């Protein structure tokens, strides 16, 4: 469009928590706490102090791994993009059984991620993190988008050269359509709009109309299948 430390003595740091800090994995406990808080309050509604409290550690403990709440949020978003890229790549399946069907599966995977991983999705797209200040996050986001770009490349390659639109344009159009449907109709909350159909059906119809407009999904100008 891409997760340790213990201390002896002292209250908080050495105590056990339901997030497993008693196993010494402070970083993971904080990430789990942040994910829970983001899912409940959104990326703007959590603080590093709340994450520490939920993880069962002292307010100072998080600073061993994260300089501030933004750094913790960026790590959540990074992991979200990594998981997102995996899910998209699995759905695309290198274009099998054929690029058109794989393209549809890619769209369904996009919506499924927004539905199944609301905290990651919010950290990735709602946190307003400046990607230029988080190069690892930028790289992870680029890897996720690269799956969609590869799919668009395959779709565009099936068109005659003189009528072939830029693959990047196709990728951006389909990304915008997928993200818009995910934001309006998939994600939970009181602002979610109701539909007379499933979001997946809406996306499939939208992508079909888009591909037809390019002569790629039926119609007289569609390229013949080999």
Beta strands, then each sheet from edge to edge (+ up, - down):
end
